[in-house]
Amino acid sequence: MRHVYSHHRHRLPALRHGDGASAEIAVVGNDGVVGISLFMGGETTTSRAVVQSAGHAYRMKAQLLKDEFLRAGPAQHLLLRYTQALLTQMAQTAVCNRHHSVDQQLCRWLLLSLDRLPSNQLTMTRS
């Protein structure tokens, strides 16, 4: 990975794991960043981001984010807190996918999505 992405207005990627019949493991909105493996010590990831709603994103060179993270300042603290929240969301998603009905899973996904968008309108891509 050479870049990380921070989403701004109406862009909602889903992190998916696997190939072919993949499963969604997290939803990232304007509160987060895609590419946490870069500052957590990895250069690759087994998941991929799939954009589900049109909009804009900021792209940053991976090395710039790594350098800022290693300065151990406010950016590091913020990125670690975000990573903890993302891991919690992934754990909750795994439990939901295992124990809840499809209707309940859809409700969870809608709530996660609407929490990360500036309005109550979802405009989806075909992915």
Phi and psi in radians as a Rosetta constraint file:
Dihedral C 1 N 2 CA 2 C 2 CIRCULARHARMONIC -1.851 0.35
Dihedral N 2 CA 2 C 2 N 3 CIRCULARHARMONIC -0.230 0.35
Dihedral C 2 N 3 CA 3 C 3 CIRCULARHARMONIC -2.420 0.35
Dihedral N 3 CA 3 C 3 N 4 CIRCULARHARMONIC 2.745 0.35
Dihedral C 3 N 4 CA 4 C 4 CIRCULARHARMONIC -2.053 0.35
Dihedral N 4 CA 4 C 4 N 5 CIRCULARHARMONIC 2.725 0.35
Dihedral C 4 N 5 CA 5 C 5 CIRCULARHARMONIC -2.213 0.35
Dihedral N 5 CA 5 C 5 N 6 CIRCULARHARMONIC 2.338 0.35
Dihedral C 5 N 6 CA 6 C 6 CIRCULARHARMONIC -2.056 0.35
Dihedral N 6 CA 6 C 6 N 7 CIRCULARHARMONIC 2.251 0.35
Dihedral C 6 N 7 CA 7 C 7 CIRCULARHARMONIC -1.627 0.35
Dihedral N 7 CA 7 C 7 N 8 CIRCULARHARMONIC 2.468 0.35
Dihedral C 7 N 8 CA 8 C 8 CIRCULARHARMONIC -2.385 0.35
Dihedral N 8 CA 8 C 8 N 9 CIRCULARHARMONIC 2.057 0.35
Dihedral C 8 N 9 CA 9 C 9 CIRCULARHARMONIC 1.020 0.35
Dihedral N 9 CA 9 C 9 N 10 CIRCULARHARMONIC 1.883 0.35
Dihedral C 9 N 10 CA 10 C 10 CIRCULARHARMONIC 1.093 0.35
Dihedral N 10 CA 10 C 10 N 11 CIRCULARHARMONIC 0.416 0.35
Dihedral C 10 N 11 CA 11 C 11 CIRCULARHARMONIC -2.047 0.35
Dihedral N 11 CA 11 C 11 N 12 CIRCULARHARMONIC 2.157 0.35
Dihedral C 11 N 12 CA 12 C 12 CIRCULARHARMONIC -2.350 0.35
Dihedral N 12 CA 12 C 12 N 13 CIRCULARHARMONIC 1.603 0.35
Dihedral C 12 N 13 CA 13 C 13 CIRCULARHARMONIC -1.489 0.35
Dihedral N 13 CA 13 C 13 N 14 CIRCULARHARMONIC 2.619 0.35
Dihedral C 13 N 14 CA 14 C 14 CIRCULARHARMONIC -1.950 0.35
Dihedral N 14 CA 14 C 14 N 15 CIRCULARHARMONIC 2.337 0.35
Dihedral C 14 N 15 CA 15 C 15 CIRCULARHARMONIC -1.480 0.35
Dihedral N 15 CA 15 C 15 N 16 CIRCULARHARMONIC 2.183 0.35
Dihedral C 15 N 16 CA 16 C 16 CIRCULARHARMONIC -2.122 0.35
Dihedral N 16 CA 16 C 16 N 17 CIRCULARHARMONIC 2.556 0.35
Dihedral C 16 N 17 CA 17 C 17 CIRCULARHARMONIC -2.046 0.35
Dihedral N 17 CA 17 C 17 N 18 CIRCULARHARMONIC 2.413 0.35
Dihedral C 17 N 18 CA 18 C 18 CIRCULARHARMONIC 1.794 0.35
Dihedral N 18 CA 18 C 18 N 19 CIRCULARHARMONIC 3.063 0.35
Dihedral C 18 N 19 CA 19 C 19 CIRCULARHARMONIC -2.204 0.35
Dihedral N 19 CA 19 C 19 N 20 CIRCULARHARMONIC 2.641 0.35
Dihedral C 19 N 20 CA 20 C 20 CIRCULARHARMONIC 1.268 0.35
Dihedral N 20 CA 20 C 20 N 21 CIRCULARHARMONIC -1.772 0.35
Dihedral C 20 N 21 CA 21 C 21 CIRCULARHARMONIC -1.509 0.35
Dihedral N 21 CA 21 C 21 N 22 CIRCULARHARMONIC 1.239 0.35
Dihedral C 21 N 22 CA 22 C 22 CIRCULARHARMONIC -1.401 0.35
Dihedral N 22 CA 22 C 22 N 23 CIRCULARHARMONIC 2.854 0.35
Dihedral C 22 N 23 CA 23 C 23 CIRCULARHARMONIC -2.111 0.35
Dihedral N 23 CA 23 C 23 N 24 CIRCULARHARMONIC 2.410 0.35
Dihedral C 23 N 24 CA 24 C 24 CIRCULARHARMONIC -1.279 0.35
Dihedral N 24 CA 24 C 24 N 25 CIRCULARHARMONIC 2.308 0.35
Dihedral C 24 N 25 CA 25 C 25 CIRCULARHARMONIC -2.001 0.35
Dihedral N 25 CA 25 C 25 N 26 CIRCULARHARMONIC -0.257 0.35
Dihedral C 25 N 26 CA 26 C 26 CIRCULARHARMONIC -2.915 0.35
Dihedral N 26 CA 26 C 26 N 27 CIRCULARHARMONIC 2.783 0.35
Dihedral C 26 N 27 CA 27 C 27 CIRCULARHARMONIC -2.114 0.35
Dihedral N 27 CA 27 C 27 N 28 CIRCULARHARMONIC 2.274 0.35
Dihedral C 27 N 28 CA 28 C 28 CIRCULARHARMONIC -2.038 0.35
Dihedral N 28 CA 28 C 28 N 29 CIRCULARHARMONIC 2.280 0.35
Dihedral C 28 N 29 CA 29 C 29 CIRCULARHARMONIC -2.140 0.35
Dihedral N 29 CA 29 C 29 N 30 CIRCULARHARMONIC -2.646 0.35
Dihedral C 29 N 30 CA 30 C 30 CIRCULARHARMONIC -1.279 0.35
Dihedral N 30 CA 30 C 30 N 31 CIRCULARHARMONIC 0.026 0.35
Dihedral C 30 N 31 CA 31 C 31 CIRCULARHARMONIC -1.641 0.35
Dihedral N 31 CA 31 C 31 N 32 CIRCULARHARMONIC -0.002 0.35
Dihedral C 31 N 32 CA 32 C 32 CIRCULARHARMONIC -2.529 0.35
Dihedral N 32 CA 32 C 32 N 33 CIRCULARHARMONIC -2.870 0.35
Dihedral C 32 N 33 CA 33 C 33 CIRCULARHARMONIC -2.514 0.35
Dihedral N 33 CA 33 C 33 N 34 CIRCULARHARMONIC 2.513 0.35
Dihedral C 33 N 34 CA 34 C 34 CIRCULARHARMONIC -1.726 0.35
Dihedral N 34 CA 34 C 34 N 35 CIRCULARHARMONIC 2.166 0.35
Dihedral C 34 N 35 CA 35 C 35 CIRCULARHARMONIC 2.129 0.35
Dihedral N 35 CA 35 C 35 N 36 CIRCULARHARMONIC 0.509 0.35
Dihedral C 35 N 36 CA 36 C 36 CIRCULARHARMONIC -1.132 0.35
Dihedral N 36 CA 36 C 36 N 37 CIRCULARHARMONIC -0.414 0.35
Dihedral C 36 N 37 CA 37 C 37 CIRCULARHARMONIC -1.055 0.35
Dihedral N 37 CA 37 C 37 N 38 CIRCULARHARMONIC -0.455 0.35
Dihedral C 37 N 38 CA 38 C 38 CIRCULARHARMONIC -1.131 0.35
Dihedral N 38 CA 38 C 38 N 39 CIRCULARHARMONIC -0.723 0.35
Dihedral C 38 N 39 CA 39 C 39 CIRCULARHARMONIC -1.645 0.35
Dihedral N 39 CA 39 C 39 N 40 CIRCULARHARMONIC -0.082 0.35
Dihedral C 39 N 40 CA 40 C 40 CIRCULARHARMONIC -1.658 0.35
Dihedral N 40 CA 40 C 40 N 41 CIRCULARHARMONIC 0.127 0.35
Dihedral C 40 N 41 CA 41 C 41 CIRCULARHARMONIC 1.865 0.35
Dihedral N 41 CA 41 C 41 N 42 CIRCULARHARMONIC -0.056 0.35
Dihedral C 41 N 42 CA 42 C 42 CIRCULARHARMONIC -1.863 0.35
Dihedral N 42 CA 42 C 42 N 43 CIRCULARHARMONIC 2.729 0.35
Dihedral C 42 N 43 CA 43 C 43 CIRCULARHARMONIC -1.867 0.35
Dihedral N 43 CA 43 C 43 N 44 CIRCULARHARMONIC -0.227 0.35
Dihedral C 43 N 44 CA 44 C 44 CIRCULARHARMONIC -2.351 0.35
Dihedral N 44 CA 44 C 44 N 45 CIRCULARHARMONIC 2.984 0.35
Dihedral C 44 N 45 CA 45 C 45 CIRCULARHARMONIC -2.546 0.35
Dihedral N 45 CA 45 C 45 N 46 CIRCULARHARMONIC 2.679 0.35
Dihedral C 45 N 46 CA 46 C 46 CIRCULARHARMONIC -1.579 0.35
Dihedral N 46 CA 46 C 46 N 47 CIRCULARHARMONIC -0.103 0.35
Dihedral C 46 N 47 CA 47 C 47 CIRCULARHARMONIC -1.789 0.35
Dihedral N 47 CA 47 C 47 N 48 CIRCULARHARMONIC 2.906 0.35
Dihedral C 47 N 48 CA 48 C 48 CIRCULARHARMONIC -2.389 0.35
Dihedral N 48 CA 48 C 48 N 49 CIRCULARHARMONIC 2.677 0.35
Dihedral C 48 N 49 CA 49 C 49 CIRCULARHARMONIC -1.690 0.35
Dihedral N 49 CA 49 C 49 N 50 CIRCULARHARMONIC 2.313 0.35
Dihedral C 49 N 50 CA 50 C 50 CIRCULARHARMONIC -2.092 0.35
Dihedral N 50 CA 50 C 50 N 51 CIRCULARHARMONIC 2.087 0.35
Dihedral C 50 N 51 CA 51 C 51 CIRCULARHARMONIC -1.326 0.35
Dihedral N 51 CA 51 C 51 N 52 CIRCULARHARMONIC 2.231 0.35
Dihedral C 51 N 52 CA 52 C 52 CIRCULARHARMONIC -1.964 0.35
Dihedral N 52 CA 52 C 52 N 53 CIRCULARHARMONIC -0.125 0.35
Dihedral C 52 N 53 CA 53 C 53 CIRCULARHARMONIC -2.543 0.35
Dihedral N 53 CA 53 C 53 N 54 CIRCULARHARMONIC 2.403 0.35
Dihedral C 53 N 54 CA 54 C 54 CIRCULARHARMONIC -1.171 0.35
Dihedral N 54 CA 54 C 54 N 55 CIRCULARHARMONIC 2.692 0.35
Dihedral C 54 N 55 CA 55 C 55 CIRCULARHARMONIC 2.794 0.35
Dihedral N 55 CA 55 C 55 N 56 CIRCULARHARMONIC -2.642 0.35
Dihedral C 55 N 56 CA 56 C 56 CIRCULARHARMONIC -2.188 0.35
Dihedral N 56 CA 56 C 56 N 57 CIRCULARHARMONIC 2.726 0.35
Dihedral C 56 N 57 CA 57 C 57 CIRCULARHARMONIC -2.513 0.35
Dihedral N 57 CA 57 C 57 N 58 CIRCULARHARMONIC 2.718 0.35
Dihedral C 57 N 58 CA 58 C 58 CIRCULARHARMONIC -1.726 0.35
Dihedral N 58 CA 58 C 58 N 59 CIRCULARHARMONIC 2.423 0.35
Dihedral C 58 N 59 CA 59 C 59 CIRCULARHARMONIC -2.023 0.35
Dihedral N 59 CA 59 C 59 N 60 CIRCULARHARMONIC 2.347 0.35
Dihedral C 59 N 60 CA 60 C 60 CIRCULARHARMONIC -2.254 0.35
Dihedral N 60 CA 60 C 60 N 61 CIRCULARHARMONIC 2.468 0.35
Dihedral C 60 N 61 CA 61 C 61 CIRCULARHARMONIC -1.082 0.35
Dihedral N 61 CA 61 C 61 N 62 CIRCULARHARMONIC 2.372 0.35
Dihedral C 61 N 62 CA 62 C 62 CIRCULARHARMONIC -0.992 0.35
Dihedral N 62 CA 62 C 62 N 63 CIRCULARHARMONIC -0.703 0.35
Dihedral C 62 N 63 CA 63 C 63 CIRCULARHARMONIC -1.112 0.35
Dihedral N 63 CA 63 C 63 N 64 CIRCULARHARMONIC -0.612 0.35
Dihedral C 63 N 64 CA 64 C 64 CIRCULARHARMONIC -1.093 0.35
Dihedral N 64 CA 64 C 64 N 65 CIRCULARHARMONIC -0.752 0.35
Dihedral C 64 N 65 CA 65 C 65 CIRCULARHARMONIC -1.167 0.35
Dihedral N 65 CA 65 C 65 N 66 CIRCULARHARMONIC -0.728 0.35
Dihedral C 65 N 66 CA 66 C 66 CIRCULARHARMONIC -1.048 0.35
Dihedral N 66 CA 66 C 66 N 67 CIRCULARHARMONIC -0.778 0.35
Dihedral C 66 N 67 CA 67 C 67 CIRCULARHARMONIC -1.068 0.35
Dihedral N 67 CA 67 C 67 N 68 CIRCULARHARMONIC -0.768 0.35
Dihedral C 67 N 68 CA 68 C 68 CIRCULARHARMONIC -1.158 0.35
Dihedral N 68 CA 68 C 68 N 69 CIRCULARHARMONIC -0.691 0.35
Dihedral C 68 N 69 CA 69 C 69 CIRCULARHARMONIC -1.073 0.35
Dihedral N 69 CA 69 C 69 N 70 CIRCULARHARMONIC -0.736 0.35
Dihedral C 69 N 70 CA 70 C 70 CIRCULARHARMONIC -1.242 0.35
Dihedral N 70 CA 70 C 70 N 71 CIRCULARHARMONIC -0.240 0.35
Dihedral C 70 N 71 CA 71 C 71 CIRCULARHARMONIC -1.252 0.35
Dihedral N 71 CA 71 C 71 N 72 CIRCULARHARMONIC -0.205 0.35
Dihedral C 71 N 72 CA 72 C 72 CIRCULARHARMONIC 1.031 0.35
Dihedral N 72 CA 72 C 72 N 73 CIRCULARHARMONIC 0.651 0.35
Dihedral C 72 N 73 CA 73 C 73 CIRCULARHARMONIC -1.817 0.35
Dihedral N 73 CA 73 C 73 N 74 CIRCULARHARMONIC -2.697 0.35
Dihedral C 73 N 74 CA 74 C 74 CIRCULARHARMONIC -1.048 0.35
Dihedral N 74 CA 74 C 74 N 75 CIRCULARHARMONIC -0.585 0.35
Dihedral C 74 N 75 CA 75 C 75 CIRCULARHARMONIC -1.130 0.35
Dihedral N 75 CA 75 C 75 N 76 CIRCULARHARMONIC -0.701 0.35
Dihedral C 75 N 76 CA 76 C 76 CIRCULARHARMONIC -1.099 0.35
Dihedral N 76 CA 76 C 76 N 77 CIRCULARHARMONIC -0.803 0.35
Dihedral C 76 N 77 CA 77 C 77 CIRCULARHARMONIC -1.037 0.35
Dihedral N 77 CA 77 C 77 N 78 CIRCULARHARMONIC -0.785 0.35
Dihedral C 77 N 78 CA 78 C 78 CIRCULARHARMONIC -1.125 0.35
Dihedral N 78 CA 78 C 78 N 79 CIRCULARHARMONIC -0.768 0.35
Dihedral C 78 N 79 CA 79 C 79 CIRCULARHARMONIC -1.157 0.35
Dihedral N 79 CA 79 C 79 N 80 CIRCULARHARMONIC -0.637 0.35
Dihedral C 79 N 80 CA 80 C 80 CIRCULARHARMONIC -1.194 0.35
Dihedral N 80 CA 80 C 80 N 81 CIRCULARHARMONIC -0.692 0.35
Dihedral C 80 N 81 CA 81 C 81 CIRCULARHARMONIC -1.127 0.35
Dihedral N 81 CA 81 C 81 N 82 CIRCULARHARMONIC -0.704 0.35
Dihedral C 81 N 82 CA 82 C 82 CIRCULARHARMONIC -1.108 0.35
Dihedral N 82 CA 82 C 82 N 83 CIRCULARHARMONIC -0.750 0.35
Dihedral C 82 N 83 CA 83 C 83 CIRCULARHARMONIC -1.064 0.35
Dihedral N 83 CA 83 C 83 N 84 CIRCULARHARMONIC -0.718 0.35
Dihedral C 83 N 84 CA 84 C 84 CIRCULARHARMONIC -1.081 0.35
Dihedral N 84 CA 84 C 84 N 85 CIRCULARHARMONIC -0.759 0.35
Dihedral C 84 N 85 CA 85 C 85 CIRCULARHARMONIC -1.125 0.35
Dihedral N 85 CA 85 C 85 N 86 CIRCULARHARMONIC -0.696 0.35
Dihedral C 85 N 86 CA 86 C 86 CIRCULARHARMONIC -1.143 0.35
Dihedral N 86 CA 86 C 86 N 87 CIRCULARHARMONIC -0.741 0.35
Dihedral C 86 N 87 CA 87 C 87 CIRCULARHARMONIC -1.104 0.35
Dihedral N 87 CA 87 C 87 N 88 CIRCULARHARMONIC -0.676 0.35
Dihedral C 87 N 88 CA 88 C 88 CIRCULARHARMONIC -1.101 0.35
Dihedral N 88 CA 88 C 88 N 89 CIRCULARHARMONIC -0.765 0.35
Dihedral C 88 N 89 CA 89 C 89 CIRCULARHARMONIC -1.074 0.35
Dihedral N 89 CA 89 C 89 N 90 CIRCULARHARMONIC -0.722 0.35
Dihedral C 89 N 90 CA 90 C 90 CIRCULARHARMONIC -1.099 0.35
Dihedral N 90 CA 90 C 90 N 91 CIRCULARHARMONIC -0.715 0.35
Dihedral C 90 N 91 CA 91 C 91 CIRCULARHARMONIC -1.138 0.35
Dihedral N 91 CA 91 C 91 N 92 CIRCULARHARMONIC -0.763 0.35
Dihedral C 91 N 92 CA 92 C 92 CIRCULARHARMONIC -1.129 0.35
Dihedral N 92 CA 92 C 92 N 93 CIRCULARHARMONIC -0.654 0.35
Dihedral C 92 N 93 CA 93 C 93 CIRCULARHARMONIC -1.132 0.35
Dihedral N 93 CA 93 C 93 N 94 CIRCULARHARMONIC -0.730 0.35
Dihedral C 93 N 94 CA 94 C 94 CIRCULARHARMONIC -1.062 0.35
Dihedral N 94 CA 94 C 94 N 95 CIRCULARHARMONIC -0.775 0.35
Dihedral C 94 N 95 CA 95 C 95 CIRCULARHARMONIC -1.132 0.35
Dihedral N 95 CA 95 C 95 N 96 CIRCULARHARMONIC -0.772 0.35
Dihedral C 95 N 96 CA 96 C 96 CIRCULARHARMONIC -1.076 0.35
Dihedral N 96 CA 96 C 96 N 97 CIRCULARHARMONIC -0.780 0.35
Dihedral C 96 N 97 CA 97 C 97 CIRCULARHARMONIC -1.113 0.35
Dihedral N 97 CA 97 C 97 N 98 CIRCULARHARMONIC -0.492 0.35
Dihedral C 97 N 98 CA 98 C 98 CIRCULARHARMONIC -1.506 0.35
Dihedral N 98 CA 98 C 98 N 99 CIRCULARHARMONIC -0.656 0.35
Dihedral C 98 N 99 CA 99 C 99 CIRCULARHARMONIC -1.965 0.35
Dihedral N 99 CA 99 C 99 N 100 CIRCULARHARMONIC -0.171 0.35
Dihedral C 99 N 100 CA 100 C 100 CIRCULARHARMONIC -1.908 0.35
Dihedral N 100 CA 100 C 100 N 101 CIRCULARHARMONIC 2.730 0.35
Dihedral C 100 N 101 CA 101 C 101 CIRCULARHARMONIC -1.208 0.35
Dihedral N 101 CA 101 C 101 N 102 CIRCULARHARMONIC 2.917 0.35
Dihedral C 101 N 102 CA 102 C 102 CIRCULARHARMONIC -1.072 0.35
Dihedral N 102 CA 102 C 102 N 103 CIRCULARHARMONIC -0.671 0.35
Dihedral C 102 N 103 CA 103 C 103 CIRCULARHARMONIC -1.075 0.35
Dihedral N 103 CA 103 C 103 N 104 CIRCULARHARMONIC -0.760 0.35
Dihedral C 103 N 104 CA 104 C 104 CIRCULARHARMONIC -1.153 0.35
Dihedral N 104 CA 104 C 104 N 105 CIRCULARHARMONIC -0.663 0.35
Dihedral C 104 N 105 CA 105 C 105 CIRCULARHARMONIC -1.135 0.35
Dihedral N 105 CA 105 C 105 N 106 CIRCULARHARMONIC -0.696 0.35
Dihedral C 105 N 106 CA 106 C 106 CIRCULARHARMONIC -1.104 0.35
Dihedral N 106 CA 106 C 106 N 107 CIRCULARHARMONIC -0.749 0.35
Dihedral C 106 N 107 CA 107 C 107 CIRCULARHARMONIC -1.049 0.35
Dihedral N 107 CA 107 C 107 N 108 CIRCULARHARMONIC -0.771 0.35
Dihedral C 107 N 108 CA 108 C 108 CIRCULARHARMONIC -1.055 0.35
Dihedral N 108 CA 108 C 108 N 109 CIRCULARHARMONIC -0.789 0.35
Dihedral C 108 N 109 CA 109 C 109 CIRCULARHARMONIC -1.133 0.35
Dihedral N 109 CA 109 C 109 N 110 CIRCULARHARMONIC -0.738 0.35
Dihedral C 109 N 110 CA 110 C 110 CIRCULARHARMONIC -1.077 0.35
Dihedral N 110 CA 110 C 110 N 111 CIRCULARHARMONIC -0.756 0.35
Dihedral C 110 N 111 CA 111 C 111 CIRCULARHARMONIC -1.127 0.35
Dihedral N 111 CA 111 C 111 N 112 CIRCULARHARMONIC -0.775 0.35
Dihedral C 111 N 112 CA 112 C 112 CIRCULARHARMONIC -1.047 0.35
Dihedral N 112 CA 112 C 112 N 113 CIRCULARHARMONIC -0.744 0.35
Dihedral C 112 N 113 CA 113 C 113 CIRCULARHARMONIC -1.170 0.35
Dihedral N 113 CA 113 C 113 N 114 CIRCULARHARMONIC -0.830 0.35
Dihedral C 113 N 114 CA 114 C 114 CIRCULARHARMONIC -1.151 0.35
Dihedral N 114 CA 114 C 114 N 115 CIRCULARHARMONIC -0.535 0.35
Dihedral C 114 N 115 CA 115 C 115 CIRCULARHARMONIC -1.105 0.35
Dihedral N 115 CA 115 C 115 N 116 CIRCULARHARMONIC -0.429 0.35
Dihedral C 115 N 116 CA 116 C 116 CIRCULARHARMONIC -1.814 0.35
Dihedral N 116 CA 116 C 116 N 117 CIRCULARHARMONIC 0.057 0.35
Dihedral C 116 N 117 CA 117 C 117 CIRCULARHARMONIC -1.948 0.35
Dihedral N 117 CA 117 C 117 N 118 CIRCULARHARMONIC 2.678 0.35
Dihedral C 117 N 118 CA 118 C 118 CIRCULARHARMONIC -1.354 0.35
Dihedral N 118 CA 118 C 118 N 119 CIRCULARHARMONIC -0.130 0.35
Dihedral C 118 N 119 CA 119 C 119 CIRCULARHARMONIC -2.465 0.35
Dihedral N 119 CA 119 C 119 N 120 CIRCULARHARMONIC -3.130 0.35
Dihedral C 119 N 120 CA 120 C 120 CIRCULARHARMONIC -1.634 0.35
Dihedral N 120 CA 120 C 120 N 121 CIRCULARHARMONIC 0.345 0.35
Dihedral C 120 N 121 CA 121 C 121 CIRCULARHARMONIC -1.906 0.35
Dihedral N 121 CA 121 C 121 N 122 CIRCULARHARMONIC 2.210 0.35
Dihedral C 121 N 122 CA 122 C 122 CIRCULARHARMONIC -1.831 0.35
Dihedral N 122 CA 122 C 122 N 123 CIRCULARHARMONIC 2.147 0.35
Dihedral C 122 N 123 CA 123 C 123 CIRCULARHARMONIC -2.024 0.35
Dihedral N 123 CA 123 C 123 N 124 CIRCULARHARMONIC 1.962 0.35
Dihedral C 123 N 124 CA 124 C 124 CIRCULARHARMONIC -1.740 0.35
Dihedral N 124 CA 124 C 124 N 125 CIRCULARHARMONIC 2.656 0.35
Dihedral C 124 N 125 CA 125 C 125 CIRCULARHARMONIC -1.546 0.35
Dihedral N 125 CA 125 C 125 N 126 CIRCULARHARMONIC 3.120 0.35
Dihedral C 125 N 126 CA 126 C 126 CIRCULARHARMONIC -1.527 0.35
Dihedral N 126 CA 126 C 126 N 127 CIRCULARHARMONIC -0.057 0.35
